[in-house]
Amino acid sequence: MFVDFGNNTEMMVSPCFIRLLTDEGTELRTMINTGYKLIQA
């Protein structure tokens, strides 16, 4: 299973990554998304 980040970059979905998609990973996911946006800027 892969996650498409929208720029032709794909990442393997590991159990740890899937856990980030759940409610308990919301805060960490927000930080990752913020950092990702900074990289794209």
C-alpha positions in Angstrom: 0.0 0.0 0.0 1.3 3.4 -0.9 0.5 7.0 0.0 0.7 9.6 -2.8 1.8 13.0 -1.5 0.7 14.7 -4.7 4.1 15.3 -6.2 4.8 11.9 -7.6 6.5 10.9 -4.3 5.2 7.7 -2.7 6.0 6.2 0.7 5.5 2.7 1.9 2.7 2.6 4.5 4.1 0.9 7.5 2.2 0.0 10.7 3.8 3.0 12.4 2.8 5.3 9.5 -0.8 4.0 9.6 -0.9 4.8 13.3 -0.1 8.4 12.4 -3.3 8.4 10.4 -5.4 7.6 13.5 -6.5 10.1 16.2 -3.6 9.4 18.4 -1.2 10.6 15.7 -3.0 13.9 15.0 -0.5 16.1 16.8 2.5 14.4 15.2 0.8 14.4 11.8 0.2 18.2 12.1 3.9 18.8 12.8 4.9 16.6 9.8 2.4 18.4 7.5 3.8 21.8 8.7 7.3 20.7 8.0 6.4 19.3 4.7 4.8 22.6 3.6 7.9 24.5 4.7 10.0 22.2 2.5 7.7 22.7 -0.5 7.7 26.5 0.0 
